């Protein structure tokens, strides 16, 4: 890998506890356990990616771990995220779920552990368990996923510990400006899941900008993420898509073009409403 490519893949943000997190990672949601996810992880790491995002509920942590090992990339160079699922939330059950995830991944330490959703009855105790795991040195950073401002305020109030990351649905049709402002003000790193709107990219604004910059619509969106200071984890299992999604560090959107993408916002969710978690 060239020096320039290496710098692109390792470029990132310093989280509120001093840990470095790459701007770009590979998401493995719905990547099938076994050879599909093993191959995707190995390919991404061979191409230069240094961040992999999984979750217990994806049921592919074993394959992610295998892909990490087969890649030959030193463990200390890779940032691995996983999440505690809703059914396992609560203090003691979260600690048990963490051990199960760590075993499946084959890792001694997890770089980032997240509360997957703010389950109303349990998320505050779950966060306390993550604080314990962090203080014990089992995780390098802790955060949350799909948390609204009120959820963030509660866990900070309970523990005094500010999540390092909030991973949420974030894309041009759901830009969550209020949440982004809150996280910036509290030094919480926002991270985008479903950044490519599950392939809903055939839109005039994106086509216009893709032609202007000589890039794909997906690359325009991912570049918009990063220029907004949002970490992004596009999912793919095919080599050409994994490669294409990473080719976003050699151009920059103008302020006017950033505003043009911003104008696509219609507050439209693809996934569930975080204020009404029933699963």
matplotlib code that plots the C-alpha trace (Angstrom):
import matplotlib.pyplot as plt

x = [0.0, 1.4, 2.1, -0.7, -3.2, -2.1, -2.6, -6.1, -7.2, -5.6, -6.9, -9.4, -10.6, -9.4, -12.2, -12.9, -10.7, -7.7, -8.3, -7.9, -10.8, -10.5, -13.0, -13.9, -14.7, -16.4, -19.9, -20.9, -24.7, -26.4, -23.1, -23.6, -21.6, -18.9, -17.0, -19.0, -18.1, -14.7, -13.9, -15.3, -13.3, -10.1, -10.6, -11.2, -8.2, -6.0, -7.2, -6.2, -9.3, -8.4, -11.9, -14.5, -18.0, -20.1, -22.6, -23.8, -27.2, -25.5, -24.5, -21.2, -18.7, -17.0, -16.5, -15.2, -12.7, -11.6, -11.2, -9.1, -6.8, -6.6, -5.8, -2.3, -2.7, -1.4, -4.2, -2.9, -3.5, -7.2, -10.1, -12.9, -16.4, -19.2, -22.4, -24.6, -28.0, -31.3, -32.2, -28.9, -29.2, -29.0, -25.9, -24.9, -26.3, -24.3, -21.1, -21.9, -22.8, -19.5, -17.6, -19.5, -18.7, -15.1, -14.8, -16.5, -14.2, -11.2, -10.0, -8.7, -9.7, -12.5, -11.7, -15.2, -18.2, -21.7, -25.2, -27.1, -30.4, -31.8, -34.2, -36.2, -36.1, -32.5, -30.2, -29.1, -27.9, -26.4, -24.3, -23.1, -21.9, -20.0, -18.4, -17.2, -15.8, -13.9, -12.5, -11.3, -9.5, -11.5, -12.5, -10.5, -13.6, -17.4, -20.3, -23.9, -26.0, -29.3, -29.4, -31.5, -30.4, -32.5, -30.9, -27.4, -28.3, -29.6, -26.4, -24.1, -26.2, -26.1, -22.4, -20.6, -19.1, -19.7, -20.1, -17.2, -19.4, -23.1, -23.7, -27.0, -28.8, -27.4, -27.6, -28.6, -32.4, -31.8, -29.1, -30.1, -28.7, -29.9, -28.4, -25.1, -24.9, -25.5, -22.8, -20.3, -21.0, -20.4, -17.4, -19.3, -18.3, -21.2, -21.0, -23.3, -24.9, -26.7, -24.9, -25.8, -29.5, -29.5, -28.7, -31.3, -28.7, -30.5, -31.2, -30.7, -28.5, -26.2, -26.1, -25.2, -22.4, -21.1, -20.7, -19.0, -16.4, -15.9, -17.1, -20.0, -23.1, -21.9, -18.6, -20.3, -22.4, -19.4, -17.3, -20.2, -20.2, -16.5, -16.6, -19.5, -17.1, -19.1, -17.4, -18.9, -19.1, -20.6, -21.5, -20.4, -19.3, -17.9, -14.4, -15.1, -17.6, -15.4, -12.6, -14.9, -16.3, -12.7, -11.8, -13.0, -9.8, -8.6, -11.3, -13.3, -16.9, -17.2, -19.3, -22.0, -22.1, -22.1, -25.2, -26.7, -26.5, -27.8, -30.9, -31.9, -32.9, -36.5, -36.2, -36.9, -35.8, -35.0, -34.7, -36.8, -37.6, -35.1, -37.8, -40.0, -37.8, -40.0, -37.5]
y = [0.0, 3.4, 6.1, 8.2, 5.4, 4.4, 8.0, 8.1, 4.9, 5.8, 9.4, 9.8, 11.6, 11.6, 10.5, 12.3, 9.8, 10.2, 7.1, 7.4, 6.2, 6.1, 8.2, 5.2, 1.7, -1.4, -2.2, -5.9, -5.6, -8.5, -9.9, -13.7, -15.6, -17.7, -17.1, -14.0, -11.9, -13.5, -12.5, -9.0, -8.2, -9.7, -7.8, -4.5, -4.9, -5.9, -2.8, -0.6, -0.3, -0.2, -0.1, -2.9, -2.5, -5.5, -6.3, -9.3, -9.3, -9.5, -13.1, -12.8, -12.0, -15.3, -14.6, -11.1, -12.5, -15.0, -12.3, -10.2, -13.1, -14.1, -10.6, -10.7, -7.0, -6.5, -6.4, -3.1, -1.5, -2.4, -0.6, -3.1, -2.1, -4.4, -3.8, -5.3, -6.3, -5.3, -8.7, -8.7, -5.3, -4.7, -4.6, -8.2, -9.5, -6.9, -8.0, -11.6, -10.5, -8.7, -11.8, -13.8, -11.2, -11.0, -14.8, -15.0, -12.3, -13.9, -10.6, -9.8, -6.1, -4.4, -1.0, 0.4, -1.2, 0.3, 0.1, -0.9, 0.8, 2.8, 0.2, 2.3, -0.2, -1.1, 1.3, 3.3, 0.2, -1.1, 2.1, 1.6, -1.9, -0.3, 2.2, -0.7, -2.5, 0.6, 1.2, -2.4, -1.9, -4.5, -1.8, 1.1, 3.3, 3.1, 4.6, 4.3, 3.7, 5.1, 7.5, 10.6, 13.8, 12.8, 9.4, 10.9, 13.4, 10.5, 8.4, 11.4, 12.5, 8.9, 8.3, 11.5, 9.6, 11.0, 8.4, 8.6, 7.8, 7.9, 5.7, 6.7, 6.5, 9.4, 10.2, 13.1, 12.4, 12.3, 14.7, 15.1, 18.6, 19.1, 15.8, 16.6, 20.0, 18.4, 15.8, 18.4, 20.5, 17.5, 16.1, 12.9, 11.6, 11.0, 7.9, 7.1, 3.8, 3.2, 6.2, 5.2, 5.0, 1.3, 2.1, 4.9, 6.9, 7.6, 11.2, 14.3, 16.2, 13.2, 12.6, 16.3, 16.2, 12.9, 14.2, 17.4, 15.6, 12.5, 10.3, 8.0, 9.1, 6.8, 8.6, 12.0, 10.9, 9.4, 12.5, 14.6, 12.5, 13.1, 16.8, 17.1, 15.5, 12.2, 8.8, 6.5, 2.7, 1.7, -2.0, -4.1, -7.7, -7.1, -6.0, -3.3, -1.7, -1.9, -0.3, 2.4, 3.4, 4.1, 6.3, 9.5, 11.1, 12.7, 15.4, 17.8, 19.1, 22.9, 24.7, 25.3, 21.6, 20.6, 22.8, 21.2, 17.7, 19.2, 20.4, 16.8, 16.3, 15.3, 13.7, 10.4, 7.3, 3.9, 2.2, 2.3, 5.3, 5.4, 6.8, 3.8, 0.7, -2.4, -5.1]
z = [0.0, -0.9, 1.7, 0.3, 0.5, 3.9, 5.1, 3.6, 5.4, 8.7, 8.7, 11.4, 14.5, 18.1, 20.4, 23.7, 25.6, 23.2, 21.2, 17.4, 15.2, 11.3, 9.3, 7.1, 8.1, 6.7, 7.9, 7.9, 8.6, 6.8, 5.6, 5.9, 8.5, 7.0, 3.7, 2.7, 5.8, 6.1, 2.5, 2.9, 6.0, 4.5, 1.3, 3.0, 5.2, 2.2, 0.4, 3.3, 5.5, 9.2, 10.8, 11.0, 12.5, 13.6, 16.3, 18.2, 16.4, 13.0, 13.9, 12.1, 14.8, 14.3, 10.7, 11.3, 13.7, 11.1, 8.5, 10.8, 11.4, 7.8, 6.6, 8.2, 9.3, 12.9, 15.5, 16.9, 13.5, 13.3, 15.0, 15.8, 16.9, 18.2, 20.0, 22.8, 21.5, 23.1, 24.5, 26.4, 27.9, 31.7, 33.9, 34.4, 31.1, 29.3, 30.9, 29.9, 26.3, 26.1, 27.0, 24.4, 21.7, 22.7, 22.5, 19.1, 17.7, 19.2, 20.6, 24.1, 23.8, 21.8, 20.4, 20.6, 22.3, 21.8, 23.3, 20.1, 20.9, 23.8, 25.2, 27.7, 30.6, 30.4, 28.5, 31.5, 33.4, 30.2, 30.0, 33.5, 32.5, 29.6, 31.9, 34.1, 31.0, 30.1, 33.5, 33.6, 30.4, 28.4, 25.8, 24.5, 24.0, 24.7, 23.0, 22.0, 18.8, 17.8, 20.8, 20.8, 22.7, 25.7, 25.9, 25.8, 28.5, 30.8, 30.5, 31.0, 34.1, 35.5, 35.3, 34.4, 31.5, 28.0, 25.2, 22.8, 19.8, 18.8, 15.7, 14.1, 10.8, 8.9, 5.2, 2.9, 3.5, 7.3, 8.2, 11.9, 12.3, 15.9, 17.0, 15.1, 16.8, 20.3, 19.7, 18.6, 21.6, 23.9, 22.1, 21.0, 17.6, 15.3, 13.1, 10.2, 9.6, 6.3, 4.8, 1.3, 2.1, 1.2, -2.4, -2.9, -4.8, -8.1, -7.3, -9.4, -6.9, -6.5, -10.3, -10.9, -8.4, -9.5, -13.0, -11.8, -9.6, -11.7, -8.9, -8.2, -6.2, -3.4, -3.2, -3.2, -0.2, 1.7, 1.1, 2.4, 5.6, 6.3, 5.5, 8.0, 10.6, 10.6, 10.6, 8.0, 7.6, 4.3, 3.9, 1.0, 0.3, -3.2, -3.9, -6.4, -4.1, -1.1, -3.2, -4.7, -1.3, -0.1, -3.0, -1.4, -0.1, -3.3, -3.7, -1.7, -2.1, -2.2, 0.4, -2.1, -3.1, 0.6, 1.0, -2.1, -0.5, 2.8, 0.8, 0.2, 3.8, 4.3, 7.8, 6.2, 8.1, 6.6, 10.0, 13.2, 15.3, 18.2, 20.5, 20.0, 20.4, 20.6, 19.6]

ax = plt.figure().add_subplot(projection="3d")
ax.plot(x, y, z, "-o")
ax.set_aspect("equal")
plt.show()
